[in-house]
Amino acid sequence: MLEKLFKLKENQSSLKQEVIAGITTFLTMAYIIFVNPMMLADAGMDQGAVFVATCLAAAIGCLIMGLVANYPIALAPGMGLNAFFTYTVVGEMGYSWETALGAVFMSGICFLVLSLVKIREWIVNSIPMSLRLGIAAGIGLFLAFIGLKAAGIVVASPATLVTMGDITSFPAVMAALGFFLIIAMVQRGLKASVILSIFIVTILGLIFGDVTYGGIVSMPPSVAPTFMKMDLSSVLEISMISVIFAFLFVDLFDTSGTLVAVAQRGGFLDEQGRLPRVKRALSADSLATVAGATLGTSTTTSYIESTAGVSAGGRTGLTAVVVGLLFILSLFFAPLAGMVPAYATSGALFYVAILMMSGLVNVEWEDLTEAAPVVIVCLLMPLTFSIANAIGFGFISYAVIKVLTGRFKDLNLGILFIALLFLAKFIYG
């Protein structure tokens, strides 16, 4: 059965090899089980229900990717998009979390349609590489800022907006320790570095009396508080278009970039450099987002951590299936997830920020018409606490700068349309 489903011999793999790869991938991305419920709880959602939704959405995405697309690519609720959900859509814009879930649901439907009718290639190709790199780096800075804030290292100031907090406090010290542990373990080649750091800091919190022991294993919490709670009626408002677009846009490029990166690492690309069965892979991503919104979590997307499993020998969808089964098993560790303090995940946020900012090395810094919009996106994303607004200013500035410098050939209908769309939003609200 396994041979028929995954073609192990054809892909020069084995059951043992795929299981090891699946465990490796899971260990590198399992931190999302702790980080995502904590982050969405700040939006007013039930943390236990979000924990279940996170595990189930990841499991559904992984199983579809493995069984339908037959790729060793794992999925789970994405970092950055969960921050946008909580701190921008709900926190800054004032929408309810039910409306935000509705926007995630609609973005998943739009992603599925784009994948099926092949418009995705036109959209991806029409967006300049500099803006893609800037958006990824900006999201990294956004996550880093959230991590620093959660640890109390950065606090509000009436004089300077932000300032340094008490860096000798227990949360600040533990957050710093967690970050240093991650860097040290990653540098030494330890695959489970992030989740181990979270566990170590949580245990230290228990030892020093800052964390209350709540058990390790139990039956999963009820998903009822978030299941089918998305508000689709409010999504029809004009002001929600930019929110849906931001969810869709970030997921589109995150998924496309991840698929290419994992395919290159695993040698899955064909002679023309294209990924076979790409429509199935994209459909798995979009269906997982729709399922996740229905269950009660933010956008589900493909994880770049899948490259760890590919490096460990993963060649088929059986790797993704193993990851999905491990996420299902994780449902029974809800008490452990509930014990993890915010500062234990701050180091993970900062580490993810480093990974997302690494792409800035590929920006054409000598060309100011390309570099300036990148800096604008990177700075405005954490400073405005909004991914959508930063993306909008990035596109507008890119179009304006190119026009003023006479570089009309660098513009296309996609860039102009998106720039005008965001300009209209900023003017008319």
PyMOL commands that set and color helices and strands:
alter all, ss='L'
color gray80, all
select helices_A, chain A and resi 2-6+15-29+32-41+47-69+81-92+97-117+120-126+129-150+170-187+193-207+234-236+238-266+278-295+306-311+317-339+342-362+368-383+387-404+408-410+413-428
alter helices_A, ss='H'
color red, helices_A
select strands_A, chain A and resi 75-77+154-157+161-164+300-302
alter strands_A, ss='S'
color yellow, strands_A
deselect
rebuild
show_as cartoon
